[in-house]
Amino acid sequence: MVQSPIFTTIRLNNIQLKNRIIKSATYEGLSVNGAVTDRLIDWHRQIVLGGVAMTTLAYCAVNDEGATFENQIVVNEASIDGLKSFTAAIHKAGGLCSIQLAHCGFFSRNKKLKSRPISPTRTFNNLGLFSGIPFSRTMTEDDIDSTLSDFAEAAVIAKESGFDAIELHAGHGYLLSQFLSPAFNRRKDDYGGSIEKRPKFPTEVLQSIRRSVGKDFPILIKMNVSDGFKGGLGLEDAKRVASTFEKAGVDGLVLSGGFTNTSPFFLLRGDIPIKQMVQVERNWLQKIGIMLFGPVIIKKLPFNELFFLGAAQQIRRVVNIPIVYIGGVTSLQNMESVLSDGFELIALGRPLIHDAQFINRLESGEVNKTGCTYCNQCIPEIDRDGVRCVL
């Protein structure tokens, strides 16, 4: 067996992880009508059996209007049985499980919405243009209050369903990220404008969840080191946000970047599978749009190992809480380098989609690097029949 700090235990609030690897929050496309399925459970179960300490059930909406897609999991009374089945299976397999709580904000293509999607300020919704919801509406104080309650209620359901931790999604352009971004938060009240005000609502969500689940329950926040486009949240503001979250009592940060509707491959890097994206798109107008404008609009960024490390190191210098590193981790050497730079945990996505047994193979010495080529064809596969590696 390989001896490495990667395979040492670590505590996060009241839980102990058997090693330093977390399955990052990625949408698998394996839920149906807002509910957990056996396929989804087994997919995560295989990841845990493959050696990760904790897997993350991702993009779980806190209410119906917070779901980007019709099939996305919604955390409510109706989903409790499925969530309990998920946690029981993961625990039986020897792992821990976190749940990512999110709200899509304005970028929704969910035709089940009863009204226009909400956002900090009214904005154009390019993701929903061909689904008949091209604009959002500005959140009122009542919207803010009810959304706060929905996050807190979802957190209670998550805890009672057996999850070991919560990851609050304040990155990638989802609602809380929209509040943090100067490009999309142009409010004139206490929730917008300056960097001192823009974190107010995400921080209130964090504090509301903390009151609901107690001080001993682990809460992580995923946030951007950068939105990845001009006029969005930049690194200097991200450092201020990270410090704000630390002071508000979060147990750790998961650092990422990019906006799903504006700079989607900023958080992925590598190839852009336009042909496959066109193939799986069911909306013909959207299909034509991707075909004609995808190569122009979606900016290609080369894949480099540890591509977020420089930005993450700057955030590491301003907070003292645990940080989960994401971005271009391909090998055991990369992982050890990240730990030596002062990061406590590492989240992996595509290497585990490529090989669920990757961590076991690393620890046994069978491999020392992922076989993932970062072709990103696993992404359109989500909409075909659920995520898978095409290699």
VOKE-374699 format. One record per residue (C-alpha): residue number from 1; residue in one letter; x, y, z. Coordinates in Angstrom, 3 decimals, decimal comma. Each point is the difference from the previous one (the first is absolute). Layout:
! VOKE-374699
TORNU / NUM / a / X / Y / Z .
...
END
This chain:
! VOKE-374699
TORNU / 1 / m / 0,000 / 0,000 / 0,000 .
TORNU / 2 / v / 1,189 / 3,500 / -0,832 .
TORNU / 3 / q / 0,877 / 2,133 / 3,038 .
TORNU / 4 / s / -1,184 / 3,555 / -0,586 .
TORNU / 5 / p / -1,610 / 2,832 / 1,979 .
TORNU / 6 / i / -2,886 / -0,320 / -2,462 .
TORNU / 7 / f / -1,046 / -3,180 / 1,778 .
TORNU / 8 / t / -0,025 / 1,481 / 3,508 .
TORNU / 9 / t / -3,147 / 0,855 / 1,960 .
TORNU / 10 / i / -1,307 / 3,496 / 0,680 .
TORNU / 11 / r / -2,818 / 1,427 / 2,108 .
TORNU / 12 / l / -2,546 / 2,464 / -1,366 .
TORNU / 13 / n / -2,107 / 1,296 / 2,863 .
TORNU / 14 / n / -1,584 / -3,163 / 1,445 .
TORNU / 15 / i / 0,920 / -2,482 / -2,751 .
TORNU / 16 / q / 3,219 / -1,810 / -0,807 .
TORNU / 17 / l / 0,952 / -0,698 / -3,603 .
TORNU / 18 / k / 2,135 / -3,083 / -0,651 .
TORNU / 19 / n / 2,134 / 1,825 / -2,579 .
TORNU / 20 / r / 0,277 / 3,394 / -1,677 .
TORNU / 21 / i / -2,103 / -0,705 / -3,107 .
TORNU / 22 / i / -3,555 / 1,190 / -0,564 .
TORNU / 23 / k / -2,124 / -0,713 / -3,051 .
TORNU / 24 / s / -0,773 / 3,483 / -1,299 .
TORNU / 25 / a / -3,574 / 1,119 / -0,537 .
TORNU / 26 / t / -0,902 / -0,802 / -3,614 .
TORNU / 27 / y / -3,405 / -0,433 / -1,591 .
TORNU / 28 / e / -0,305 / -3,574 / -1,255 .
TORNU / 29 / g / -3,364 / 0,209 / -1,766 .
TORNU / 30 / l / -1,167 / -3,134 / 1,839 .
TORNU / 31 / s / -2,883 / 1,439 / 2,013 .
TORNU / 32 / v / -3,569 / -0,088 / -1,337 .
TORNU / 33 / n / -2,813 / 2,458 / 0,709 .
TORNU / 34 / g / 1,838 / 1,543 / 2,931 .
TORNU / 35 / a / 0,686 / -3,290 / 1,766 .
TORNU / 36 / v / 2,937 / -2,293 / 0,787 .
TORNU / 37 / t / 0,187 / -3,171 / -2,119 .
TORNU / 38 / d / 1,671 / -3,381 / 0,495 .
TORNU / 39 / r / 2,392 / 0,835 / -2,869 .
TORNU / 40 / l / 1,082 / 3,185 / 1,749 .
TORNU / 41 / i / 0,539 / -1,829 / 3,292 .
TORNU / 42 / d / 2,043 / -2,741 / -1,637 .
TORNU / 43 / w / 2,106 / 2,520 / -1,919 .
TORNU / 44 / h / 1,082 / 1,720 / 3,216 .
TORNU / 45 / r / 0,315 / -3,321 / 1,801 .
TORNU / 46 / q / 2,596 / -1,114 / -2,560 .
TORNU / 47 / i / 1,943 / 3,227 / 0,560 .
TORNU / 48 / v / 0,090 / -0,642 / 3,758 .
TORNU / 49 / l / 0,997 / -3,641 / -0,475 .
TORNU / 50 / g / 2,778 / 1,370 / -2,197 .
TORNU / 51 / g / 1,624 / 1,704 / 2,957 .
TORNU / 52 / v / -1,209 / 3,573 / 0,417 .
TORNU / 53 / a / -0,674 / 1,157 / 3,543 .
TORNU / 54 / m / -3,173 / 1,941 / -0,819 .
TORNU / 55 / t / -2,193 / 0,298 / -3,068 .
TORNU / 56 / t / -2,196 / 3,003 / -0,772 .
TORNU / 57 / l / -3,566 / -0,159 / -1,261 .
TORNU / 58 / a / -0,158 / 3,061 / -2,203 .
TORNU / 59 / y / -2,290 / 2,736 / -1,268 .
TORNU / 60 / c / -2,792 / -0,745 / 2,455 .
TORNU / 61 / a / -2,491 / 2,837 / -0,267 .
TORNU / 62 / v / -1,483 / 1,410 / 3,188 .
TORNU / 63 / n / -3,376 / 0,629 / -1,657 .
TORNU / 64 / d / -1,747 / -0,640 / -3,313 .
TORNU / 65 / e / 0,944 / 3,336 / -1,554 .
TORNU / 66 / g / 3,633 / -0,575 / 0,924 .
TORNU / 67 / a / 0,342 / -2,953 / -2,384 .
TORNU / 68 / t / 1,843 / 0,746 / -3,240 .
TORNU / 69 / f / -1,437 / -3,104 / -1,690 .
TORNU / 70 / e / -3,235 / -1,952 / 0,435 .
TORNU / 71 / n / 1,727 / -3,162 / 1,261 .
TORNU / 72 / q / 2,293 / 1,661 / 2,526 .
TORNU / 73 / i / -0,390 / -1,159 / 3,610 .
TORNU / 74 / v / -2,178 / 2,279 / 2,134 .
TORNU / 75 / v / 0,525 / -0,349 / 3,754 .
TORNU / 76 / n / -3,453 / -0,165 / 1,535 .
TORNU / 77 / e / -2,276 / -2,399 / 1,880 .
TORNU / 78 / a / -0,615 / -2,016 / -3,164 .
TORNU / 79 / s / 3,705 / -0,718 / -0,496 .
TORNU / 80 / i / 0,797 / -1,163 / 3,550 .
TORNU / 81 / d / -0,348 / -3,737 / -0,623 .
TORNU / 82 / g / 2,349 / 0,155 / -2,971 .
TORNU / 83 / l / 2,522 / 2,125 / 1,896 .
TORNU / 84 / k / -0,050 / -2,465 / 2,911 .
TORNU / 85 / s / 0,585 / -2,883 / -2,403 .
TORNU / 86 / f / 2,956 / 1,907 / -1,440 .
TORNU / 87 / t / 1,675 / 0,651 / 3,346 .
TORNU / 88 / a / -0,613 / -3,533 / 1,254 .
TORNU / 89 / a / 1,645 / -1,485 / -3,091 .
TORNU / 90 / i / 3,014 / 2,303 / 0,238 .
TORNU / 91 / h / 0,517 / -0,702 / 3,704 .
TORNU / 92 / k / -0,338 / -3,744 / -0,559 .
TORNU / 93 / a / 2,719 / 0,293 / -2,663 .
TORNU / 94 / g / 2,322 / 1,578 / 2,568 .
TORNU / 95 / g / -0,121 / 3,622 / -1,065 .
TORNU / 96 / l / -1,399 / 3,348 / 1,040 .
TORNU / 97 / c / -2,362 / 2,141 / -2,058 .
TORNU / 98 / s / -0,538 / 3,705 / -0,407 .
TORNU / 99 / i / -2,944 / 1,668 / -1,712 .
TORNU / 100 / q / 0,363 / 3,132 / -2,086 .
TORNU / 101 / l / -2,885 / 2,422 / 0,541 .
TORNU / 102 / a / -0,594 / 2,457 / -2,806 .
TORNU / 103 / h / -2,389 / 2,366 / -1,720 .
TORNU / 104 / c / 0,487 / 0,765 / -3,682 .
TORNU / 105 / g / -1,127 / 3,604 / 0,191 .
TORNU / 106 / f / -0,571 / 1,447 / -3,456 .
TORNU / 107 / f / 1,609 / -2,595 / -2,220 .
TORNU / 108 / s / -2,718 / -2,549 / -0,275 .
TORNU / 109 / r / -1,432 / -1,910 / -2,928 .
TORNU / 110 / n / -2,557 / -1,705 / 2,214 .
TORNU / 111 / k / -3,359 / 0,175 / -1,801 .
TORNU / 112 / k / -1,785 / -0,986 / 3,205 .
TORNU / 113 / l / 0,648 / 3,434 / 1,484 .
TORNU / 114 / k / -3,237 / 1,736 / 0,958 .
TORNU / 115 / s / 1,519 / 3,467 / -0,458 .
TORNU / 116 / r / 3,170 / 1,625 / -1,256 .
TORNU / 117 / p / 3,181 / -1,146 / 1,772 .
TORNU / 118 / i / 1,326 / 2,233 / 2,759 .
TORNU / 119 / s / 3,367 / 1,763 / 0,234 .
TORNU / 120 / p / 1,605 / 2,862 / 1,939 .
TORNU / 121 / t / -0,953 / 2,358 / -2,833 .
TORNU / 122 / r / -2,005 / -0,566 / -3,193 .
TORNU / 123 / t / 2,227 / -1,443 / -2,691 .
TORNU / 124 / f / 0,053 / -1,823 / -3,327 .
TORNU / 125 / n / -0,127 / -3,780 / 0,354 .
TORNU / 126 / n / 1,875 / -1,377 / -3,002 .
TORNU / 127 / l / -0,348 / -3,563 / 1,288 .
TORNU / 128 / g / -3,794 / 0,260 / -0,008 .
TORNU / 129 / l / -0,378 / 2,024 / -3,188 .
TORNU / 130 / f / -1,268 / -2,939 / -2,053 .
TORNU / 131 / s / -2,086 / -1,356 / 2,865 .
TORNU / 132 / g / -2,193 / 3,088 / 0,136 .
TORNU / 133 / i / 1,566 / 1,599 / 3,100 .
TORNU / 134 / p / 2,446 / 2,589 / -1,422 .
TORNU / 135 / f / -0,091 / 2,378 / 2,987 .
TORNU / 136 / s / 0,084 / -0,256 / 3,767 .
TORNU / 137 / r / -1,657 / 2,255 / 2,530 .
TORNU / 138 / t / 1,623 / 1,876 / 2,864 .
TORNU / 139 / m / -0,372 / -1,671 / 3,380 .
TORNU / 140 / t / -2,220 / 1,806 / 2,473 .
TORNU / 141 / e / 0,519 / -0,019 / 3,755 .
TORNU / 142 / d / -2,684 / -2,694 / 0,220 .
TORNU / 143 / d / 1,933 / -2,083 / -2,554 .
TORNU / 144 / i / 3,145 / 0,389 / 2,076 .
TORNU / 145 / d / -1,764 / -1,034 / 3,208 .
TORNU / 146 / s / -1,703 / -3,020 / -1,565 .
TORNU / 147 / t / 3,197 / -1,160 / -1,705 .
TORNU / 148 / l / 1,860 / 0,260 / 3,301 .
TORNU / 149 / s / -2,634 / -2,216 / 1,567 .
TORNU / 150 / d / 0,192 / -2,490 / -2,862 .
TORNU / 151 / f / 3,770 / -0,366 / 0,387 .
TORNU / 152 / a / -0,383 / -0,549 / 3,745 .
TORNU / 153 / e / -2,815 / -2,532 / -0,436 .
TORNU / 154 / a / 1,982 / -1,897 / -2,638 .
TORNU / 155 / a / 2,966 / -0,121 / 2,374 .
TORNU / 156 / v / -2,139 / -1,521 / 2,751 .
TORNU / 157 / i / -1,333 / -2,619 / -2,417 .
TORNU / 158 / a / 3,562 / -0,770 / -1,100 .
TORNU / 159 / k / 1,179 / -0,499 / 3,560 .
TORNU / 160 / e / -3,011 / -2,108 / 0,943 .
TORNU / 161 / s / 0,514 / -2,084 / -3,153 .
TORNU / 162 / g / 3,442 / -1,020 / 1,207 .
TORNU / 163 / f / 2,393 / 2,230 / -1,920 .
TORNU / 164 / d / 3,292 / 0,645 / 1,767 .
TORNU / 165 / a / 0,574 / 3,524 / -1,339 .
TORNU / 166 / i / -1,535 / 2,766 / -2,072 .
TORNU / 167 / e / 1,679 / 1,804 / -2,871 .
TORNU / 168 / l / -1,657 / 3,346 / -0,656 .
TORNU / 169 / h / 0,339 / 0,937 / -3,670 .
TORNU / 170 / a / 1,129 / 3,617 / -0,327 .
TORNU / 171 / g / 2,014 / -0,507 / -3,175 .
TORNU / 172 / h / -0,370 / -0,600 / -3,736 .
TORNU / 173 / g / -2,600 / 2,705 / -0,440 .
TORNU / 174 / y / -2,790 / -1,535 / 2,049 .
TORNU / 175 / l / -2,207 / 2,309 / 2,077 .
TORNU / 176 / l / 2,410 / 0,643 / 2,880 .
TORNU / 177 / s / 2,806 / 0,489 / -2,517 .
TORNU / 178 / q / -2,200 / 2,486 / -1,882 .
TORNU / 179 / f / -0,252 / 2,030 / 3,198 .
TORNU / 180 / l / 3,788 / -0,009 / 0,342 .
TORNU / 181 / s / 0,632 / 1,060 / -3,609 .
TORNU / 182 / p / 0,024 / 3,728 / -0,823 .
TORNU / 183 / a / -1,060 / -0,880 / -3,548 .
TORNU / 184 / f / -3,354 / -1,386 / 1,152 .
TORNU / 185 / n / -0,626 / 1,677 / 3,357 .
TORNU / 186 / r / -0,895 / 3,609 / -0,697 .
TORNU / 187 / r / -2,317 / 0,409 / 2,983 .
TORNU / 188 / k / -0,182 / 3,362 / 1,756 .
TORNU / 189 / d / -0,979 / -1,356 / 3,408 .
TORNU / 190 / d / 2,025 / -1,719 / 2,723 .
TORNU / 191 / y / 0,399 / -3,122 / -2,147 .
TORNU / 192 / g / 1,902 / 1,528 / -2,905 .
TORNU / 193 / g / 2,523 / 2,434 / -1,334 .
TORNU / 194 / s / 3,260 / -0,063 / 1,928 .
TORNU / 195 / i / 2,063 / -3,050 / 0,932 .
TORNU / 196 / e / -1,079 / 0,638 / 3,596 .
TORNU / 197 / k / -3,686 / -0,438 / -0,954 .
TORNU / 198 / r / 0,014 / -2,669 / -2,728 .
TORNU / 199 / p / 0,859 / -2,869 / 2,410 .
TORNU / 200 / k / -2,881 / 0,918 / 2,338 .
TORNU / 201 / f / -2,590 / -2,417 / -1,388 .
TORNU / 202 / p / 2,363 / -3,003 / -0,398 .
TORNU / 203 / t / 1,220 / 0,634 / 3,538 .
TORNU / 204 / e / -3,558 / 0,136 / 1,326 .
TORNU / 205 / v / -0,674 / -3,336 / -1,726 .
TORNU / 206 / l / 3,067 / -1,491 / 1,707 .
TORNU / 207 / q / -1,060 / 1,320 / 3,396 .
TORNU / 208 / s / -3,578 / -1,203 / -0,493 .
TORNU / 209 / i / 1,262 / -3,502 / -0,794 .
TORNU / 210 / r / 2,358 / 0,090 / 2,988 .
TORNU / 211 / r / -2,851 / 0,862 / 2,347 .
TORNU / 212 / s / -2,031 / -2,851 / -1,472 .
TORNU / 213 / v / 2,597 / -2,797 / 0,104 .
TORNU / 214 / g / 2,036 / 1,041 / 3,040 .
TORNU / 215 / k / 3,592 / 0,980 / 0,591 .
TORNU / 216 / d / 1,351 / -3,564 / -0,203 .
TORNU / 217 / f / -1,237 / -0,793 / -3,502 .
TORNU / 218 / p / 2,546 / 0,590 / -2,808 .
TORNU / 219 / i / -0,850 / 2,719 / -2,514 .
TORNU / 220 / l / 2,186 / 0,699 / -3,015 .
TORNU / 221 / i / -0,461 / 2,777 / -2,546 .
TORNU / 222 / k / 0,969 / -0,322 / -3,645 .
TORNU / 223 / m / 1,028 / 3,412 / -1,326 .
TORNU / 224 / n / 1,803 / 1,477 / -2,968 .
TORNU / 225 / v / 3,539 / 1,264 / 0,065 .
TORNU / 226 / s / -1,080 / 1,815 / -3,173 .
TORNU / 227 / d / -3,111 / 0,127 / -2,169 .
TORNU / 228 / g / 2,257 / -0,301 / -3,025 .
TORNU / 229 / f / -1,242 / 2,985 / -1,985 .
TORNU / 230 / k / 0,504 / 3,755 / -0,052 .
TORNU / 231 / g / -2,223 / 1,790 / 2,479 .
TORNU / 232 / g / -0,642 / -3,084 / 2,129 .
TORNU / 233 / l / 1,307 / -0,897 / 3,428 .
TORNU / 234 / g / 3,797 / 0,193 / 0,018 .
TORNU / 235 / l / 2,625 / -1,437 / 2,307 .
TORNU / 236 / e / 0,320 / 3,039 / 2,263 .
TORNU / 237 / d / -3,734 / 0,000 / 0,671 .
TORNU / 238 / a / 0,078 / -3,788 / 0,418 .
TORNU / 239 / k / 2,535 / 0,413 / 2,809 .
TORNU / 240 / r / -2,382 / 2,387 / 1,755 .
TORNU / 241 / v / -2,889 / -2,445 / -0,466 .
TORNU / 242 / a / 2,057 / -2,898 / 1,380 .
TORNU / 243 / s / 0,832 / 1,998 / 3,125 .
TORNU / 244 / t / -3,661 / 0,940 / 0,412 .
TORNU / 245 / f / -1,067 / -3,649 / -0,150 .
TORNU / 246 / e / 2,694 / -0,970 / 2,499 .
TORNU / 247 / k / -1,209 / 2,616 / 2,472 .
TORNU / 248 / a / -3,576 / -1,228 / -0,493 .
TORNU / 249 / g / 0,983 / -3,475 / 1,180 .
TORNU / 250 / v / 0,404 / -2,194 / -3,067 .
TORNU / 251 / d / 2,077 / -3,149 / 0,610 .
TORNU / 252 / g / 1,843 / 0,060 / -3,308 .
TORNU / 253 / l / 0,155 / 1,387 / -3,522 .
TORNU / 254 / v / -0,119 / -1,842 / -3,310 .
TORNU / 255 / l / 1,756 / 2,253 / -2,516 .
TORNU / 256 / s / -1,046 / -0,032 / -3,638 .
TORNU / 257 / g / -0,799 / 2,514 / -2,731 .
TORNU / 258 / g / -2,034 / 0,926 / -3,047 .
TORNU / 259 / f / -3,623 / 0,754 / -0,872 .
TORNU / 260 / t / -2,021 / -2,808 / -1,544 .
TORNU / 261 / n / -1,796 / 2,285 / -2,450 .
TORNU / 262 / t / 2,872 / 2,387 / -0,776 .
TORNU / 263 / s / 3,366 / -1,754 / 0,470 .
TORNU / 264 / p / -0,885 / -3,700 / 0,380 .
TORNU / 265 / f / 3,375 / -1,447 / -0,917 .
TORNU / 266 / f / 1,893 / 2,314 / 2,331 .
TORNU / 267 / l / -0,575 / -2,629 / 2,691 .
TORNU / 268 / l / 0,726 / -2,974 / -2,256 .
TORNU / 269 / r / 2,678 / 0,853 / -2,594 .
TORNU / 270 / g / 0,844 / -2,386 / -2,803 .
TORNU / 271 / d / -1,953 / -0,901 / -3,137 .
TORNU / 272 / i / -3,447 / 1,375 / -0,802 .
TORNU / 273 / p / -2,175 / -2,821 / -1,414 .
TORNU / 274 / i / -2,283 / 2,173 / -2,156 .
TORNU / 275 / k / -0,974 / -2,864 / -2,325 .
TORNU / 276 / q / -1,139 / -2,171 / 2,914 .
TORNU / 277 / m / -1,786 / 2,925 / 1,671 .
TORNU / 278 / v / -2,021 / 0,528 / -3,172 .
TORNU / 279 / q / -0,810 / -3,716 / -0,226 .
TORNU / 280 / v / -1,515 / -0,258 / 3,477 .
TORNU / 281 / e / -1,889 / 3,305 / -0,018 .
TORNU / 282 / r / -3,763 / -0,675 / -0,199 .
TORNU / 283 / n / -1,155 / 3,565 / -0,656 .
TORNU / 284 / w / 0,425 / 0,665 / -3,727 .
TORNU / 285 / l / 0,422 / 3,744 / 0,412 .
TORNU / 286 / q / 2,646 / -0,590 / 2,666 .
TORNU / 287 / k / 1,642 / -2,609 / -2,244 .
TORNU / 288 / i / 0,292 / 2,482 / -2,866 .
TORNU / 289 / g / 1,280 / 2,667 / 2,379 .
TORNU / 290 / i / 2,769 / -2,251 / 1,313 .
TORNU / 291 / m / 0,922 / -1,033 / -3,533 .
TORNU / 292 / l / 0,237 / 3,574 / -1,298 .
TORNU / 293 / f / 1,267 / 1,936 / 3,000 .
TORNU / 294 / g / 1,510 / -2,583 / 2,368 .
TORNU / 295 / p / 3,499 / 0,112 / -1,518 .
TORNU / 296 / v / -0,025 / 3,804 / 0,265 .
TORNU / 297 / i / -1,661 / 0,491 / 3,386 .
TORNU / 298 / i / 1,566 / -2,870 / 1,959 .
TORNU / 299 / k / 3,595 / 1,010 / 0,569 .
TORNU / 300 / k / 2,486 / -2,855 / -0,098 .
TORNU / 301 / l / 2,626 / 0,005 / 2,730 .
TORNU / 302 / p / 2,918 / -2,438 / -0,082 .
TORNU / 303 / f / 0,139 / -2,617 / 2,720 .
TORNU / 304 / n / 2,946 / 0,452 / 2,342 .
TORNU / 305 / e / 0,752 / -1,924 / 3,154 .
TORNU / 306 / l / -1,070 / 1,832 / 3,181 .
TORNU / 307 / f / -1,473 / 2,882 / -2,006 .
TORNU / 308 / f / -1,699 / 1,652 / 3,030 .
TORNU / 309 / l / 2,974 / -0,385 / 2,335 .
TORNU / 310 / g / 1,383 / 3,530 / -0,243 .
TORNU / 311 / a / -3,352 / 1,606 / 0,797 .
TORNU / 312 / a / -0,767 / -2,560 / 2,707 .
TORNU / 313 / q / 3,342 / 0,698 / 1,686 .
TORNU / 314 / q / -0,961 / 3,671 / 0,347 .
TORNU / 315 / i / -3,240 / -0,954 / 1,722 .
TORNU / 316 / r / 1,916 / -2,443 / 2,181 .
TORNU / 317 / r / 1,999 / 2,958 / 1,325 .
TORNU / 318 / v / -3,063 / 1,889 / 1,255 .
TORNU / 319 / v / -1,988 / -2,765 / 1,751 .
TORNU / 320 / n / 0,881 / -2,609 / 2,618 .
TORNU / 321 / i / -2,832 / -2,476 / -0,584 .
TORNU / 322 / p / 0,390 / -3,190 / -2,079 .
TORNU / 323 / i / 0,032 / 0,426 / -3,766 .
TORNU / 324 / v / -0,972 / -2,621 / -2,568 .
TORNU / 325 / y / 2,090 / 0,431 / -3,144 .
TORNU / 326 / i / -1,516 / -0,609 / -3,457 .
TORNU / 327 / g / 1,526 / 0,474 / -3,426 .
TORNU / 328 / g / 2,350 / -2,047 / -2,160 .
TORNU / 329 / v / 0,953 / -2,700 / 2,506 .
TORNU / 330 / t / 1,219 / -2,914 / -2,119 .
TORNU / 331 / s / 2,469 / -1,962 / 2,127 .
TORNU / 332 / l / 1,158 / -1,014 / 3,457 .
TORNU / 333 / q / 2,863 / 2,446 / -0,409 .
TORNU / 334 / n / -2,516 / 2,805 / -0,647 .
TORNU / 335 / m / -1,941 / -0,970 / 3,106 .
TORNU / 336 / e / 3,041 / -0,027 / 2,238 .
TORNU / 337 / s / 1,077 / 3,360 / -1,398 .
TORNU / 338 / v / -3,416 / 1,483 / 0,833 .
TORNU / 339 / l / 0,172 / -1,282 / 3,594 .
TORNU / 340 / s / 3,525 / 1,336 / 0,402 .
TORNU / 341 / d / -1,319 / 3,430 / -1,024 .
TORNU / 342 / g / -2,286 / -0,011 / 3,040 .
TORNU / 343 / f / -3,247 / -1,354 / -1,404 .
TORNU / 344 / e / -1,784 / -2,650 / 2,027 .
TORNU / 345 / l / -2,168 / -1,816 / -2,535 .
TORNU / 346 / i / -0,263 / -0,637 / -3,736 .
TORNU / 347 / a / -3,155 / -0,397 / -2,077 .
TORNU / 348 / l / 0,067 / -2,057 / -3,190 .
TORNU / 349 / g / -2,542 / -0,161 / -2,791 .
TORNU / 350 / r / 1,032 / -1,259 / -3,424 .
TORNU / 351 / p / 2,727 / -2,409 / 1,218 .
TORNU / 352 / l / -2,690 / -1,816 / 2,018 .
TORNU / 353 / i / -2,461 / 0,047 / -2,891 .
TORNU / 354 / h / 2,742 / -1,614 / -2,074 .
TORNU / 355 / d / 0,824 / -2,584 / 2,677 .
TORNU / 356 / a / -2,042 / -0,487 / 3,158 .
TORNU / 357 / q / 2,883 / -2,072 / 1,409 .
TORNU / 358 / f / 2,580 / 2,754 / -0,520 .
TORNU / 359 / i / 0,752 / 0,636 / 3,692 .
TORNU / 360 / n / 0,343 / -3,698 / 0,812 .
TORNU / 361 / r / 2,359 / -0,389 / -2,958 .
TORNU / 362 / l / 2,068 / 2,972 / 1,202 .
TORNU / 363 / e / 0,287 / -1,420 / 3,503 .
TORNU / 364 / s / 0,955 / -3,462 / -1,234 .
TORNU / 365 / g / 2,643 / 1,452 / -2,310 .
TORNU / 366 / e / -1,679 / -1,413 / -3,110 .
TORNU / 367 / v / -0,136 / 3,496 / -1,550 .
TORNU / 368 / n / 1,360 / 3,418 / 0,911 .
TORNU / 369 / k / -1,963 / 2,116 / -2,488 .
TORNU / 370 / t / -3,509 / 0,165 / -1,423 .
TORNU / 371 / g / -0,774 / -1,346 / -3,451 .
TORNU / 372 / c / -2,488 / 2,829 / -0,637 .
TORNU / 373 / t / 0,908 / 1,968 / -3,149 .
TORNU / 374 / y / -2,259 / 2,981 / 0,875 .
TORNU / 375 / c / -1,875 / -0,354 / -3,284 .
TORNU / 376 / n / -3,098 / 1,056 / 2,000 .
TORNU / 377 / q / -2,271 / -2,321 / -1,941 .
TORNU / 378 / c / -1,341 / -1,204 / 3,348 .
TORNU / 379 / i / -1,882 / 3,307 / 0,211 .
TORNU / 380 / p / -2,397 / -0,497 / -2,945 .
TORNU / 381 / e / -0,423 / -3,605 / 1,124 .
TORNU / 382 / i / -1,869 / 1,399 / 3,010 .
TORNU / 383 / d / -2,859 / 0,964 / -2,324 .
TORNU / 384 / r / 0,182 / -3,186 / -2,047 .
TORNU / 385 / d / -0,588 / -2,609 / 2,699 .
TORNU / 386 / g / 2,019 / 1,083 / 3,020 .
TORNU / 387 / v / 3,648 / 0,815 / 0,488 .
TORNU / 388 / r / 2,635 / -2,476 / -1,162 .
TORNU / 389 / c / 3,535 / -0,011 / -1,372 .
TORNU / 390 / v / 0,044 / -0,675 / -3,743 .
TORNU / 391 / l / 3,533 / -1,434 / 0,046 .
END
